[in-house]
């Protein structure tokens, strides 16, 4: 599988992809308890989607399903909306560019996000909103979070760090609240 059409998908076991997965429509992914989906595209984008689409990830009752993306030049890279409503996102091995990038908004409502990236861990050309979950972000060269508009943290447990001498851990051209 190299692309997913619009619809609902459930990862129920261990599955590995050694290439980019392209989303061709609004895609909703459920990470079933105990499942692990690994995307290892070897320096390409991990999951890629276009402007008019959204990508939403959900977990199940125990929130133990994992989406791991590694060895890439951008973990989740899209021009549409990204929403995390549960499950676990792990990007700690060889993330050369962005962790999660969206030209539209990024919203984290529930779940766990662990990203260690070379560049920006969360980057949006619109708003970034964290309403819940556990979010651990580390950037080597730039901000861990960068929003072209606002960055709002309403809840959850959030830890952001950067090793950059010049950039703050969180940057927004609008408000940071």
N, C-alpha and C positions, 0 to 999 in steps of 0.2 A: 504494500500500500504506500503510495507516495502522495496521495491527496485525499481529502475528506470533503464530500459535498455537504450542503446544508442539512442539518438534522441533529439528532441525539445519538451519542455513542457511549458505550460503557466498556471501560477497561476492567476485565474481571480476573486476569491472571498476570503472569510475567510476560511482557512482550518488548522486543527491542527493534528499533529502526536504525539503520546505519546511513540515513539520508534525511534531507529536509522533508517535512510534511507541510504541504500547502493546503490551506483551507479555502474552499470555493463556495462560500456562503456562510450564513450564521451557524456556527458550530457550538454545541453544548457537549462537554465531555464529563462523564461521571467516573470518578476514580473509586471503584468498589473497594470495600475494606479488604486489605491484604494484597491488593493488586499493585504491580509496579510496571509503569510504562517508561521505557528509556529511549531517548532520542539522542543519537551519537553521530551527527552529520559530518564530522571531520572538517572543521573550519568553515562550514557553510552556516546558514541560518537554521535554527532548530525547528521552530514552527513559524510559518509565514502566512499572513493573510492580508487581504486587500481592504481598501478604504471603506466601502459601504457595509462591511461585515462586522459582526462581533464574535468574540471568542469567550465563552464562559466555562469555568471549571467548577465542578461540584464534588463533594465527598459524600460518603454514606454515614451511617450512625456513629461509628467509632473513629471516623476521620483518619483512617490508617492507609488509604490508597496514596501512592506516590507517582508523581510525574518528575522524572529526572532527565535533565538536559545537560549534556556535557560536550566538550571538545568542539565548540562552535564559535562563530563570529557574531552571534546574537541569539539568545535563547528563544524567547517568544518575541517575534518582530512583526508588528502589524500596523496598518493604517486605520484600523477601526477600533472599536471599544474593546477593552479587556476587563473581565470581571472574574474575581475569585470568590466563590461561594462555599468553598470547602476543599478538603484534600490537602495534600502536601506538594509543594514545588521545591525541588532541590536542584540548584545550579552552583556547584562548588568546584568543579573539575574542568579547567580549560575554557572558561568563558572569556573569550578575547575581546568582545565588544560590549554590547548591552546585555543586561539580564532580561528585563521586560521593557520593550519599547512600543509606544503607541502614539500615533499622530492624533488620536482622539483621547479619551479619558482612560485612566486605570483606576479601578475600584476593588478594594480588598475588604470583603465583608466577614469572612470566616476562613479558617484553614491556617496553614503554616507555609511561610515563604523563607527559604534560606538561599541567598544569592551572594557569591563572591565573584565579582567581575573585574575585568581590567579597566573598563570605562564606567559607565553609569549603570547602577543596579536597576533602578526604576527611572524611566524617562518618558515624559508625555509632552506633546505639543499642546496639551489642553490642561486638564486638572488631574491631580492625583488625590484620591480619598481613601483613607484607611479607617474602617469602622469597627473592625474586630480582628481576631486571629492573632497569630504570633508572626512578626516580621523581623527578620535578621538580615541586614544588608551591609556588605562591605565592598568598597571600591578601591582599587589600587591607584588610579591616576586622576579621577575626577570626583564629582559629588556622588554620594550613594543614591540620593533622590534629586531629580531635577524636573520641575514643572514649568511650562511656558506661561501658565496662568497661576492657579492656586494649588497649594498643598495643604490638605486638611486631615488632621488625625483626630478622630472622634472617639476612638476606643482601641482596644487591643493592647498587645505588648509589642512595642516597637524599639528596635535597637539599630542605629545606623552609624557607620564609621567610614572614614576615608583616610587613606594614607597620603593624600595629596597635600603638598605644602601650600597650595594656592586656593583650593576650593573648599567651601564649607561642606559638611556632611549632607545638609539639606539646602537646596536653592530653589526659589520660585520667583518668577518675575512679578507675580501678584502677591497674595498674602500667604503666610505660613501660620496656620492655627492648629 
